[in-house]
């Protein structure tokens, strides 16, 4: 059972970034799977912590790439990364303080968290990378 399946439309054309996107999807899906059973809340919190660590590292990779390639929308993309880190922190905090875990809400928030960034900033990054390849 998965929440998010990898699609080619998620590809940026940057192999290291795409690989990490696929790993992130796997982590999000592991939280999804945990939330479907009788898993304790601490296991979910630990998995969310893994997502936070992975995404933080991933964003650093993306930002280095953007700087090295003079990406024209770097600042807005970086600002969105900061917002996304705050969002995953908020999701984790909400799970930690909840007396009763709302599984459906958690699943919805995780799915939206991931997909919204892909549909906006990472889709634009893909277009930039594709245009640069054709200009070389």
Phi, psi and omega in degrees: 000127181231154176268318183231132175252140178296135176231152180300331180297343177278348183291135176263343185089000178253108192304315180296320179293314181297321178299315180292327175299318179295321177294322178296318176301318179299319178295316179298318178295329178292324175294319178301314180294318178299321184287349180272349182248206182261030182293142179286157183301325181297325178295320178293317179299317178298319179295320177296324175296322176297319178298315180301313180297316181294317183289326177298314178294319180297316180297323177298319177298312180300316183293323175299314179301314181299318179295315182295333183254015178051047181296126188288344181246027185306309186299314180295321180294316178297318178298323178293324176300315180298318178296318180295321176297318176299319181297315180292327174296318178295319178300314180297314179301317180297320178295317181300319185270352182289137175279331176224121185286125177268096186298314182298318179295318178300313180298316180297315181296318179296315180298313179296320181304313182287310189290325182297320179293319180297318184290339183252276188293316182287330175295321178292322177299320178299315179298320179297313181296318179297317179296320179295322179296323181284338180273346182284000000 
